[in-house]
Amino acid sequence: MKPDSHALLRRRFIAFALLQAFLLCLAIFLSINYFGSDIWSRRDSVGLILASAKDAPGWPRDMRLGLQKACQKRGYTLYIEDHVNSDDNSLAQVTEKLVKKGVKKIFLANPGYQRNLENIARQYPQVEFYANSVGETISAKIFNYSVRYYEVRYLAGILAGLHTRTGIVGYLAPFPALETRRDLNAFALGVQKVRPDARILVHWTGQWISAEKERQALYLLKHENTDVITYFAASQQLSREAADLGLDYIDFHAAGLTMPPHCIAALETDWTKVYDELLCTHTAKSTAHVYWQGMLDNVITLRLSPELTPREEALVIRARQELLQGYPVFSGNIVDRDGHSRCAEGAVIANSSLREKMDWLVKGVEIIEAK
């Protein structure tokens, strides 16, 4: 008796399906053993490169935690490389290491990395690079990201102008770069809005992180009778030094409000929200190649100390509401230190000029140097 043709076809189909399943399992086994398990996470792998320790208080820790949370939310694997020098071949070596792990998106936390980034980016056309700086686009391949710190710097300036008793406020920053000048100018405009006669003393430390130079700068400002300071630095060490000297300060990092009582406010950045949006960004499909959001996008705010006077709190909150309603910080009559008009009454400085052309400082800013 001949077997039923349908039964024979069914057996052949089952045998073929079992063979396919066996071959698939064999391929997976061989891939894992001979090519490494990394191959399975390559599509969803992200890299973060830091100049200092990943747990260092301030920018390094805040950015690392923000990117970790964003990666966890989206199921991405995160590789972190810290203590990476921007002045030698370390960046190129670490980039190669990350690429070999299958990383397709690399975030750089130090603006200093941009000096060597273009040549590195050209070697890896399959990788998307995100440079932490807004001021210039190095190439069509590199995506620049930062937030509009100048908005909260303006509020910090208003608070400093209201809070100072001596009429002398201090500002520390690493270099007179586009971003640091923009933030400093916004701070100065805020101070002058409420205290036109105030002196705004600025010292450039020359480095993003340098405990010794920051300490020297604070002593210099205190000697000049400064009683309120703020700063732009990757580390939070400077705020501790300011508190030890009895200087009231506005912290550049959100954790400042958990510090000693000399902290009168702190800038808070929602790095999780920033990185979550950047993880969805594809540089090849983006035309602007710039991520630059601020208070209206709920990525930055100025947290106020509960110890402020009612007047200080009320005036800062009112200024914050004005910004949220569209008031432009860089508007109206603005004159630089050389007496040149940079903005006329009734005019507003364009976004492109804020990002790329702020090579000047507001009238009233004084640069001081160690003697």
Residue pairs with C-beta under 8 A, 6 or more apart in sequence:
31 39
32 40
38 45
38 101
38 102
39 102
41 77
41 102
42 101
42 102
42 103
42 104
43 102
43 104
44 74
44 75
44 76
44 77
45 76
45 77
45 78
45 79
45 101
45 102
45 103
45 104
45 105
46 67
46 71
46 76
46 77
46 78
46 79
46 103
46 104
46 105
46 106
46 107
46 279
47 78
47 79
47 80
47 81
47 98
47 101
47 103
47 105
47 106
47 107
48 54
48 63
48 64
48 67
48 78
48 79
48 80
48 81
48 106
48 107
48 109
49 81
49 82
49 84
49 91
49 94
49 95
49 98
49 106
49 107
49 108
49 109
49 110
49 113
50 60
50 63
50 64
50 80
50 81
50 82
50 83
50 84
50 109
50 110
51 60
51 82
51 83
51 84
51 85
51 86
51 109
51 110
51 112
51 113
51 208
51 209
51 234
52 60
52 82
52 83
52 209
52 234
52 235
53 60
53 82
53 83
54 60
54 61
54 64
54 80
54 82
55 61
55 64
56 209
56 234
56 235
57 235
57 236
57 237
57 253
57 255
58 233
58 234
58 235
58 236
58 237
58 252
58 253
58 255
59 109
59 234
59 235
59 253
60 82
60 109
60 234
60 235
62 253
62 254
62 255
62 269
62 271
63 109
63 132
63 271
64 80
65 271
65 272
66 269
66 270
66 271
66 272
66 273
66 274
66 275
67 78
67 107
67 271
67 272
67 275
68 78
69 272
69 275
70 76
70 272
70 275
70 276
70 279
71 77
71 78
71 275
71 279
73 272
73 276
74 276
74 279
76 279
79 98
79 101
79 103
81 94
81 97
81 98
84 90
84 91
84 94
84 110
85 91
86 110
86 112
86 113
86 115
86 116
87 112
91 113
91 116
91 117
91 120
92 116
92 120
95 106
95 120
95 124
95 127
98 106
99 124
99 127
103 127
104 126
104 127
104 128
105 127
105 128
105 130
105 279
106 127
106 128
106 129
106 130
107 130
107 132
107 275
107 278
108 114
108 117
108 129
108 130
108 131
108 132
109 132
109 234
110 132
110 208
110 234
111 131
111 132
111 133
111 177
111 179
111 208
112 208
113 131
113 132
114 131
114 133
114 136
114 138
114 142
117 129
117 131
117 138
117 142
118 138
118 139
118 142
120 129
121 127
121 129
121 138
121 139
121 141
121 142
122 139
122 141
125 141
128 141
128 143
128 282
128 283
128 284
129 141
129 142
129 143
129 283
130 142
130 143
130 144
130 145
130 278
131 138
131 142
131 143
131 144
131 145
132 145
132 146
133 144
133 146
133 179
134 144
134 145
134 146
134 179
134 290
134 291
134 292
134 355
135 144
135 177
135 178
135 179
135 355
135 356
136 144
136 178
136 356
137 144
137 289
137 290
138 144
140 289
141 283
142 283
142 289
143 278
143 281
143 283
143 286
143 289
143 290
143 291
144 289
144 290
144 291
144 292
145 274
145 278
145 290
145 291
145 292
146 179
146 291
146 292
147 269
147 274
147 292
147 293
147 294
147 299
147 300
148 292
148 293
148 294
148 295
148 300
149 179
149 183
149 267
149 294
149 300
150 182
150 183
150 185
150 186
150 329
150 330
150 354
151 186
151 294
151 295
151 300
151 323
151 329
152 267
152 295
152 300
152 301
152 302
153 183
153 184
153 186
153 187
153 190
153 230
153 267
154 186
154 187
154 189
154 190
154 319
154 323
154 329
155 190
155 302
155 316
155 319
155 320
155 323
156 187
156 190
156 230
156 250
156 265
156 267
156 302
157 186
157 187
157 188
157 189
157 190
157 191
157 192
157 193
158 190
158 191
158 193
158 194
158 315
158 316
158 319
159 190
159 250
159 264
159 265
159 302
159 304
159 308
159 312
159 316
160 169
160 187
160 190
160 191
160 228
160 230
160 250
161 169
161 190
161 191
161 192
161 193
161 194
161 195
161 198
162 194
162 195
162 311
162 312
162 315
162 316
163 228
163 248
163 264
163 308
163 312
164 195
164 198
164 227
164 228
165 227
166 225
166 226
166 227
167 195
167 197
167 198
167 199
168 198
168 199
168 201
168 224
168 225
168 226
168 227
169 191
169 198
169 199
169 200
169 201
169 226
169 227
169 228
169 229
169 230
170 201
170 202
170 203
170 218
170 221
170 224
170 226
170 228
170 229
170 230
170 247
171 184
171 187
171 200
171 201
171 202
171 203
171 229
171 230
171 231
171 232
172 202
172 203
172 205
172 214
172 217
172 218
172 221
172 229
172 230
172 231
172 232
172 233
172 238
173 180
173 183
173 184
173 202
173 204
173 205
173 231
173 232
173 233
174 180
174 204
174 205
174 206
174 207
174 208
174 232
174 233
175 204
175 206
176 204
176 361
178 355
178 356
178 358
178 359
180 232
181 358
181 359
181 360
181 361
182 354
182 358
183 232
184 202
184 232
184 361
184 362
184 365
185 330
185 358
185 360
185 361
185 362
185 365
186 329
186 330
187 200
187 230
188 200
188 361
188 362
188 364
188 365
189 329
189 330
189 334
189 362
190 319
191 198
191 200
192 198
192 200
192 362
192 364
193 319
194 315
198 364
199 364
199 366
200 364
200 365
200 366
201 221
201 224
201 226
201 366
201 368
202 361
202 365
202 366
202 367
202 368
203 217
203 220
203 221
203 367
203 368
203 369
203 370
204 367
205 213
205 214
205 217
205 233
206 213
207 213
208 233
208 234
208 235
209 233
209 234
209 235
209 237
211 235
211 237
211 241
214 231
214 233
214 235
214 237
214 238
214 241
215 241
216 370
217 370
218 229
218 238
218 241
218 242
218 245
218 247
219 245
220 368
220 370
221 229
221 247
221 368
222 245
222 247
224 368
226 247
227 247
227 248
228 247
228 248
228 249
228 250
228 264
229 242
229 247
229 248
229 249
229 250
230 249
230 250
230 251
230 252
231 238
231 239
231 249
231 252
232 252
233 252
236 251
236 252
236 253
236 255
236 256
239 249
239 251
239 252
239 253
239 256
239 259
239 263
240 259
240 260
242 248
242 249
242 262
243 249
243 259
243 260
243 262
243 263
246 262
247 262
248 262
248 263
248 264
249 256
249 262
249 263
249 264
250 256
250 263
250 264
250 265
250 266
250 267
250 302
251 257
251 259
251 263
251 265
251 266
251 267
252 266
252 267
253 266
253 267
254 266
254 267
254 268
254 269
254 303
255 266
256 263
256 265
256 266
257 263
257 265
257 266
257 303
257 305
261 305
261 307
263 305
264 304
264 305
264 307
264 308
265 302
265 303
265 304
265 305
265 308
265 316
266 302
266 303
267 300
267 301
267 302
267 303
268 300
268 301
268 302
268 303
269 299
269 300
270 298
270 299
270 300
273 298
273 299
274 291
274 293
274 299
277 291
278 291
281 291
283 289
290 355
292 355
293 299
294 300
295 301
295 320
295 323
295 324
296 324
302 316
302 320
304 313
304 316
304 317
308 316
323 329
328 348
328 349
330 343
330 348
330 349
330 354
331 343
331 347
331 348
331 349
332 343
332 345
332 346
332 347
333 341
333 343
333 344
333 345
334 341
334 342
334 343
334 349
334 362
335 341
335 342
335 362
335 363
336 342
336 360
336 361
336 362
336 363
337 360
337 361
337 362
337 363
337 364
337 365
338 360
339 363
340 360
342 349
342 360
343 349
361 367
